[in-house]
């Protein structure tokens, strides 16, 4: 480099974790409606909210995992175990919500989508009612 020339500084982009706080808050609000006497949060952390029911005779003495909201690197996951146990609950869901599914009981979101969140809230209510009917939660 000669006198008078300056070095070109190259800034490498840094990977930052996307801010999924709004997505996580909305999904958590859907799940939290069912926290109470028969479902308790365990754990209840900012990025990992899990609802578990106590052991019942129907669950063969094991805790019942109802659902969870977990913030990951690439998306926020909404886990809903009733659709795993009773896949017929998924009959009639919209193609847009079906597209968000990963596996048998997980829905992934990167941004708030009120229409899909309303549908997911309805599906969660159906799942809760089915778990109650089947005496998986009391």
Backbone as a chain_set.jsonl record, in Angstrom:
{"seq": "XXXXXXXXXXXXXXXXXXXXXXXXXXXXXXXXXXXXXXXXXXXXXXXXXXXXXXXXXXXXXXXXXXXXXXXXXXXXXXXXXXXXXXXXXXXXXXXXXXXXXXXXXXXXXXXXXXXXXXXXXXXXXXXXXXXXXXXXXX", "coords": {"N": [[0.842, -1.148, 0.0], [0.593, 2.167, -0.829], [1.603, 5.49, 0.205], [-1.057, 7.572, 1.22], [-3.04, 5.963, 0.305], [-5.797, 4.19, 1.524], [-6.776, 1.5, 3.621], [-9.273, -0.769, 2.698], [-11.994, -1.47, 4.551], [-13.657, -4.346, 5.278], [-16.762, -5.292, 6.247], [-18.081, -8.003, 7.734], [-21.173, -9.563, 7.58], [-23.005, -10.116, 10.522], [-24.566, -12.863, 12.044], [-27.593, -12.547, 13.489], [-29.916, -13.457, 15.943], [-33.229, -13.783, 14.952], [-35.898, -11.588, 15.96], [-38.289, -13.007, 17.569], [-40.169, -12.375, 19.421], [-42.804, -11.269, 19.371], [-44.232, -13.214, 17.961], [-43.845, -15.42, 19.631], [-45.111, -14.497, 21.955], [-47.807, -14.253, 21.135], [-48.444, -16.926, 20.421], [-47.964, -18.188, 22.825], [-49.949, -17.003, 24.38], [-52.232, -18.205, 23.335], [-51.858, -20.872, 24.166], [-51.685, -20.521, 26.938], [-54.271, -20.131, 27.836], [-55.198, -22.514, 28.725], [-53.881, -23.177, 30.95], [-54.063, -24.003, 34.308], [-56.147, -25.508, 36.704], [-55.948, -28.211, 35.812], [-53.809, -28.302, 34.039], [-50.443, -27.444, 34.121], [-47.71, -25.136, 33.887], [-44.541, -26.219, 32.995], [-41.457, -26.586, 31.927], [-41.604, -23.033, 32.647], [-40.382, -20.847, 30.92], [-38.915, -17.961, 29.305], [-38.345, -18.648, 26.599], [-39.301, -21.19, 26.339], [-42.096, -22.727, 26.911], [-44.138, -24.977, 28.492], [-46.973, -27.041, 28.785], [-48.246, -29.264, 31.081], [-50.123, -32.021, 32.211], [-51.309, -33.628, 35.229], [-50.581, -37.029, 36.281], [-52.951, -39.466, 35.237], [-55.478, -42.003, 35.556], [-56.115, -42.917, 33.04], [-53.839, -42.12, 31.623], [-52.052, -43.94, 32.392], [-50.672, -43.472, 34.763], [-48.717, -41.645, 34.092], [-47.386, -38.342, 33.517], [-49.19, -35.995, 31.512], [-48.38, -34.613, 28.535], [-49.419, -31.755, 27.201], [-48.925, -29.527, 25.452], [-46.682, -27.088, 23.908], [-44.743, -24.065, 23.591], [-42.051, -23.036, 21.871], [-39.145, -21.181, 21.347], [-36.916, -21.143, 18.753], [-33.903, -21.15, 16.725], [-34.63, -20.545, 14.084], [-37.391, -20.271, 13.939], [-40.569, -20.061, 15.687], [-41.931, -22.622, 17.524], [-44.964, -24.387, 17.846], [-46.245, -26.769, 19.708], [-48.626, -29.317, 19.771], [-49.982, -31.751, 21.377], [-52.511, -33.178, 21.417], [-53.246, -33.436, 18.682], [-51.433, -35.241, 17.801], [-52.066, -37.526, 19.246], [-54.695, -37.85, 18.451], [-55.162, -37.795, 15.399], [-57.286, -37.236, 13.709], [-58.281, -34.818, 14.466], [-57.066, -32.993, 12.88], [-58.387, -32.988, 10.522], [-59.861, -31.084, 8.04], [-58.384, -28.758, 8.517], [-56.94, -25.714, 7.335], [-55.141, -25.445, 4.2], [-53.045, -23.627, 4.464], [-52.41, -23.63, 7.204], [-51.743, -26.291, 7.473], [-49.446, -26.32, 5.933], [-47.66, -25.164, 7.67], [-46.972, -27.15, 9.347], [-44.701, -29.381, 10.914], [-43.636, -32.53, 11.166], [-45.822, -34.537, 13.206], [-47.224, -33.064, 15.09], [-46.409, -30.435, 15.357], [-46.211, -26.978, 14.744], [-44.759, -24.415, 12.872], [-43.692, -21.03, 13.02], [-42.642, -17.885, 11.702], [-43.443, -15.335, 11.767], [-46.081, -13.185, 12.978], [-49.307, -14.271, 12.283], [-52.38, -13.566, 12.131], [-54.765, -14.746, 11.156], [-54.08, -17.48, 10.845], [-53.338, -17.966, 13.464], [-55.774, -17.683, 14.808], [-57.106, -19.904, 13.772], [-55.435, -21.898, 14.762], [-55.876, -21.533, 17.477], [-58.533, -22.399, 17.652], [-58.157, -25.082, 16.961], [-56.576, -25.876, 19.095], [-58.408, -25.613, 21.192], [-60.226, -27.62, 20.465], [-58.538, -29.807, 20.749], [-57.976, -29.699, 23.503], [-60.543, -30.148, 24.55], [-60.949, -32.72, 23.58], [-58.934, -34.179, 24.911], [-59.936, -33.884, 27.509], [-62.411, -35.208, 27.266], [-61.504, -37.794, 26.747], [-60.439, -38.337, 29.141], [-57.765, -37.871, 29.628], [-56.803, -35.611, 30.682], [-57.968, -34.041, 33.626]], "CA": [[0.0, 0.0, 0.0], [1.403, 3.385, -0.903], [1.163, 6.586, 1.054], [-2.249, 8.225, 0.713], [-4.087, 4.972, 0.1], [-6.32, 3.65, 2.788], [-7.255, 0.123, 3.558], [-10.719, -0.945, 2.626], [-12.459, -2.319, 5.645], [-14.8, -5.163, 4.889], [-17.563, -5.708, 7.396], [-18.789, -9.252, 7.505], [-22.465, -9.539, 8.277], [-23.088, -11.033, 11.658], [-25.87, -13.489, 12.15], [-28.278, -12.251, 14.729], [-31.134, -14.232, 16.119], [-34.404, -12.958, 14.659], [-36.719, -11.264, 17.116], [-39.548, -13.726, 17.481], [-40.896, -12.123, 20.661], [-44.236, -11.074, 19.107], [-44.771, -14.527, 17.582], [-43.837, -16.236, 20.834], [-46.127, -13.964, 22.871], [-49.148, -14.601, 20.623], [-48.647, -18.374, 20.529], [-48.018, -18.49, 24.261], [-51.269, -16.568, 24.854], [-53.179, -19.253, 22.941], [-51.626, -22.036, 25.018], [-51.892, -20.171, 28.349], [-55.694, -20.197, 28.176], [-55.483, -23.84, 29.269], [-53.133, -23.351, 32.196], [-54.953, -23.854, 35.458], [-56.255, -26.622, 37.645], [-55.508, -29.516, 35.307], [-52.567, -28.171, 33.268], [-49.498, -26.51, 34.73], [-46.513, -24.823, 33.101], [-43.332, -26.848, 33.519], [-41.001, -25.339, 32.529], [-42.178, -21.771, 32.216], [-39.233, -19.987, 30.633], [-39.249, -17.048, 28.215], [-38.269, -19.243, 25.264], [-39.744, -22.579, 26.39], [-43.292, -22.82, 27.748], [-44.69, -26.319, 28.322], [-48.113, -27.356, 29.636], [-48.282, -30.681, 31.43], [-51.173, -32.418, 33.134], [-50.893, -34.643, 36.196], [-50.893, -38.406, 35.896], [-54.329, -39.915, 35.39], [-55.621, -43.441, 35.346], [-56.098, -43.114, 31.583], [-52.475, -41.926, 31.114], [-51.258, -45.01, 32.993], [-49.825, -42.944, 35.822], [-47.678, -40.746, 33.579], [-47.824, -36.976, 33.229], [-49.699, -35.807, 30.157], [-47.799, -33.443, 27.883], [-50.471, -31.181, 26.358], [-48.377, -28.715, 24.385], [-45.556, -26.215, 24.233], [-44.315, -23.009, 22.675], [-40.592, -22.989, 22.013], [-38.46, -20.309, 20.405], [-35.662, -21.704, 18.262], [-33.06, -20.26, 15.922], [-35.23, -20.181, 12.803], [-38.828, -20.081, 14.032], [-41.206, -20.387, 16.962], [-42.676, -23.866, 17.367], [-46.163, -24.601, 18.653], [-46.46, -28.215, 19.777], [-49.967, -29.615, 20.255], [-50.026, -33.21, 21.461], [-53.776, -33.817, 21.056], [-53.317, -33.797, 17.267], [-50.603, -36.433, 17.653], [-52.84, -38.639, 19.793], [-55.953, -37.96, 17.715], [-54.892, -37.09, 14.135], [-58.522, -36.797, 13.056], [-58.485, -33.405, 14.796], [-56.49, -32.188, 11.792], [-59.28, -33.004, 9.359], [-60.499, -29.8, 7.775], [-57.575, -27.554, 8.72], [-56.63, -25.039, 6.072], [-53.844, -25.774, 3.602], [-52.03, -22.693, 4.971], [-51.965, -24.114, 8.508], [-51.09, -27.579, 7.213], [-48.119, -25.996, 5.414], [-46.817, -24.787, 8.813], [-46.683, -28.338, 10.159], [-43.479, -30.161, 10.809], [-43.937, -33.719, 11.95], [-47.235, -34.847, 13.419], [-47.906, -32.211, 16.065], [-45.653, -29.193, 15.517], [-46.472, -25.912, 13.77], [-43.67, -23.443, 12.943], [-44.018, -19.683, 12.559], [-41.58, -16.879, 11.74], [-44.073, -14.037, 11.974], [-47.458, -13.238, 13.437], [-50.312, -14.452, 11.236], [-53.595, -13.596, 12.946], [-55.731, -15.717, 10.619], [-53.624, -18.823, 11.214], [-53.348, -18.074, 14.926], [-57.171, -17.943, 15.195], [-57.371, -21.303, 13.44], [-54.666, -22.703, 15.707], [-56.579, -21.427, 18.762], [-59.688, -23.291, 17.548], [-57.633, -26.444, 16.985], [-56.136, -26.114, 20.466], [-59.628, -25.819, 21.984], [-60.71, -28.964, 20.123], [-57.607, -30.748, 21.361], [-58.199, -29.67, 24.95], [-61.821, -30.816, 24.804], [-60.776, -34.15, 23.313], [-58.168, -34.738, 26.028], [-60.86, -33.949, 28.64], [-63.383, -36.269, 26.952], [-60.818, -39.083, 26.85], [-59.947, -38.393, 30.52], [-56.296, -37.748, 29.678], [-56.653, -34.532, 31.658], [-59.204, -33.988, 34.415]], "C": [[0.905, 1.234, 0.0], [0.802, 4.469, -0.027], [-0.034, 7.272, 0.413], [-3.375, 7.254, 0.43], [-4.555, 4.478, 1.464], [-6.798, 2.22, 2.57], [-8.772, 0.112, 3.499], [-11.111, -1.919, 3.736], [-13.708, -3.046, 5.178], [-15.505, -5.602, 6.158], [-18.332, -6.96, 7.013], [-20.118, -9.176, 8.244], [-22.447, -10.541, 9.428], [-24.493, -11.602, 11.701], [-26.446, -13.159, 13.516], [-29.553, -13.077, 14.769], [-32.324, -13.33, 15.81], [-35.204, -12.699, 15.929], [-38.1, -11.892, 16.927], [-40.451, -13.424, 18.673], [-42.403, -11.944, 20.433], [-44.904, -12.4, 18.757], [-44.898, -15.391, 18.834], [-44.941, -15.785, 21.799], [-47.535, -14.35, 22.427], [-49.425, -16.09, 20.765], [-48.758, -18.795, 21.994], [-49.389, -18.116, 24.831], [-52.343, -17.601, 24.501], [-53.07, -20.43, 23.903], [-51.971, -21.737, 26.484], [-53.352, -20.216, 28.772], [-56.037, -21.499, 28.883], [-54.675, -24.141, 30.529], [-54.081, -23.106, 33.359], [-54.952, -25.105, 36.298], [-55.729, -27.941, 37.099], [-54.231, -29.452, 34.471], [-51.687, -27.103, 33.915], [-48.282, -26.315, 33.82], [-45.291, -25.443, 33.771], [-42.46, -27.31, 32.353], [-41.784, -24.145, 31.989], [-41.017, -20.803, 32.084], [-39.603, -19.076, 29.468], [-39.248, -17.699, 26.829], [-38.749, -20.698, 25.226], [-40.874, -22.714, 27.404], [-43.96, -24.154, 27.457], [-45.855, -26.497, 29.288], [-48.212, -28.863, 29.819], [-49.414, -30.914, 32.422], [-50.671, -33.496, 34.077], [-51.22, -36.048, 35.685], [-52.374, -38.709, 36.138], [-54.357, -41.421, 35.196], [-55.503, -43.763, 33.854], [-54.691, -42.976, 31.004], [-51.5, -42.921, 31.734], [-50.238, -44.479, 34.005], [-48.716, -42.019, 35.364], [-48.264, -39.344, 33.385], [-48.25, -36.882, 31.765], [-49.146, -34.498, 29.603], [-48.831, -32.919, 26.909], [-49.892, -30.404, 25.181], [-47.252, -27.823, 24.867], [-45.397, -25.136, 23.181], [-42.827, -22.837, 22.917], [-39.996, -22.098, 20.934], [-37.119, -20.926, 20.044], [-34.889, -20.679, 17.46], [-33.787, -19.72, 14.696], [-36.719, -19.904, 12.856], [-39.296, -20.341, 15.455], [-42.088, -21.6, 16.702], [-43.836, -23.925, 18.345], [-46.464, -26.088, 18.593], [-47.831, -28.469, 20.403], [-50.187, -31.122, 20.229], [-51.386, -33.832, 21.168], [-53.87, -34.201, 19.575], [-52.416, -34.987, 16.946], [-51.397, -37.659, 18.1], [-54.114, -38.905, 18.995], [-55.832, -37.202, 16.386], [-56.146, -36.643, 13.393], [-58.868, -35.356, 13.408], [-57.976, -32.488, 13.688], [-57.373, -32.152, 10.546], [-59.942, -31.642, 9.218], [-59.648, -28.58, 8.07], [-57.209, -26.972, 7.362], [-55.287, -25.504, 5.52], [-52.721, -24.871, 4.143], [-51.514, -23.146, 6.336], [-51.24, -25.448, 8.341], [-49.656, -27.358, 6.727], [-47.141, -25.644, 6.542], [-46.407, -25.985, 9.664], [-45.328, -28.938, 9.849], [-43.706, -31.363, 11.713], [-45.439, -33.858, 12.133], [-47.963, -33.879, 14.334], [-47.249, -30.852, 16.272], [-45.968, -28.227, 14.378], [-45.396, -24.854, 13.966], [-44.083, -22.107, 12.334], [-42.806, -18.777, 12.693], [-42.144, -15.491, 11.995], [-45.511, -14.231, 12.425], [-48.372, -13.349, 12.219], [-51.646, -14.65, 11.954], [-54.609, -14.623, 12.446], [-55.34, -17.145, 11.022], [-53.622, -19.016, 12.727], [-54.771, -18.304, 15.442], [-57.528, -19.405, 14.921], [-56.647, -22.237, 14.414], [-55.313, -22.665, 17.095], [-57.803, -22.344, 18.769], [-59.25, -24.752, 17.622], [-57.178, -26.824, 18.396], [-57.338, -26.376, 21.372], [-60.203, -27.213, 21.722], [-59.835, -30.031, 20.777], [-57.79, -30.838, 22.861], [-59.478, -30.438, 25.292], [-61.715, -32.321, 24.575], [-59.985, -34.825, 24.428], [-59.06, -34.861, 27.27], [-61.844, -35.108, 28.444], [-62.761, -37.648, 27.159], [-60.214, -39.309, 28.232], [-58.41, -38.487, 30.6], [-55.901, -36.588, 30.58], [-57.998, -34.42, 32.374], [-59.587, -32.571, 34.759]], "O": [[1.871, 1.306, 0.76], [-0.342, 4.38, 0.418], [-0.037, 7.528, -0.791], [-4.533, 7.656, 0.323], [-3.78, 4.375, 2.414], [-7.168, 1.82, 1.466], [-9.448, 0.89, 4.171], [-10.606, -3.038, 3.82], [-14.683, -2.433, 4.743], [-14.9, -6.216, 7.037], [-19.133, -6.957, 6.077], [-20.168, -8.769, 9.404], [-21.94, -11.656, 9.306], [-25.474, -10.91, 11.43], [-25.854, -13.457, 14.553], [-30.175, -13.348, 13.742], [-32.419, -12.228, 16.349], [-35.182, -13.504, 16.861], [-38.953, -11.362, 16.215], [-41.411, -14.156, 18.909], [-43.201, -12.428, 21.237], [-46.016, -12.676, 19.208], [-45.933, -16.016, 19.064], [-45.624, -16.621, 22.39], [-48.364, -14.732, 23.253], [-50.515, -16.482, 21.18], [-49.56, -19.661, 22.342], [-49.927, -18.836, 25.672], [-53.258, -17.839, 25.289], [-54.083, -20.926, 24.398], [-52.489, -22.603, 27.188], [-53.639, -20.329, 29.964], [-57.056, -21.582, 29.569], [-54.776, -25.228, 31.099], [-54.811, -22.115, 33.381], [-53.905, -25.691, 36.574], [-55.125, -28.716, 37.841], [-53.626, -30.495, 34.223], [-52.145, -26.0, 34.214], [-47.886, -27.218, 33.084], [-45.038, -25.224, 34.955], [-42.727, -28.387, 31.821], [-42.521, -24.249, 31.008], [-40.707, -20.043, 33.002], [-40.522, -19.394, 28.713], [-40.062, -17.341, 25.978], [-38.62, -21.365, 24.199], [-40.633, -22.803, 28.608], [-44.311, -24.438, 26.312], [-45.75, -26.15, 30.465], [-48.255, -29.628, 28.856], [-49.636, -30.125, 33.34], [-49.713, -34.201, 33.762], [-52.031, -36.222, 34.775], [-52.962, -38.26, 37.122], [-53.39, -42.027, 34.734], [-54.877, -44.748, 33.463], [-54.367, -43.628, 30.012], [-50.283, -42.771, 31.619], [-49.109, -44.962, 34.092], [-47.857, -41.644, 36.162], [-49.457, -39.177, 33.129], [-47.736, -37.595, 30.902], [-49.411, -33.419, 30.134], [-49.102, -33.56, 25.893], [-50.314, -30.596, 24.041], [-46.91, -27.796, 26.049], [-45.85, -25.27, 22.044], [-42.397, -22.532, 24.029], [-40.306, -22.245, 19.752], [-36.291, -21.199, 20.914], [-35.183, -19.485, 17.509], [-33.585, -18.569, 14.31], [-37.268, -19.35, 11.903], [-38.529, -20.78, 16.311], [-42.894, -21.604, 15.772], [-43.706, -23.563, 19.514], [-46.885, -26.605, 17.559], [-48.156, -27.9, 21.445], [-50.532, -31.696, 19.196], [-51.412, -34.967, 20.69], [-54.513, -35.198, 19.245], [-52.612, -35.663, 15.936], [-51.404, -38.691, 17.428], [-54.556, -40.048, 18.88], [-56.344, -36.09, 16.262], [-56.075, -35.762, 12.536], [-59.671, -34.732, 12.714], [-58.409, -31.342, 13.575], [-57.127, -31.372, 9.626], [-60.515, -31.117, 10.173], [-60.123, -27.458, 7.896], [-57.18, -27.686, 6.36], [-54.403, -25.908, 6.275], [-51.577, -25.31, 4.264], [-50.315, -23.06, 6.603], [-50.232, -25.696, 9.003], [-48.757, -28.124, 7.073], [-45.93, -25.808, 6.386], [-45.599, -25.858, 10.585], [-44.88, -28.992, 8.704], [-43.945, -31.203, 12.91], [-46.227, -33.364, 11.327], [-49.194, -33.864, 14.359], [-47.515, -30.187, 17.273], [-45.988, -28.608, 13.208], [-45.14, -24.434, 15.094], [-44.727, -22.051, 11.287], [-42.042, -18.873, 13.654], [-41.417, -14.58, 12.39], [-46.084, -15.31, 12.271], [-48.222, -12.608, 11.247], [-51.995, -15.767, 12.335], [-55.245, -15.301, 13.254], [-56.179, -17.918, 11.483], [-53.88, -20.118, 13.212], [-54.96, -19.039, 16.41], [-58.173, -20.058, 15.74], [-57.202, -23.252, 14.835], [-55.296, -23.667, 17.81], [-58.083, -22.995, 19.776], [-59.903, -25.565, 18.275], [-57.374, -27.957, 18.835], [-57.291, -27.263, 22.225], [-60.617, -27.902, 22.654], [-60.336, -31.031, 21.293], [-57.763, -31.929, 23.431], [-59.494, -31.268, 26.202], [-62.327, -33.106, 25.3], [-60.331, -35.93, 24.847], [-58.952, -35.841, 28.007], [-62.073, -35.895, 29.363], [-63.407, -38.557, 27.679], [-59.565, -40.326, 28.48], [-57.851, -39.097, 31.511], [-54.818, -36.576, 31.165], [-59.044, -34.678, 31.78], [-60.602, -32.349, 35.419]]}, "num_chains": 1, "name": "protein.A"}
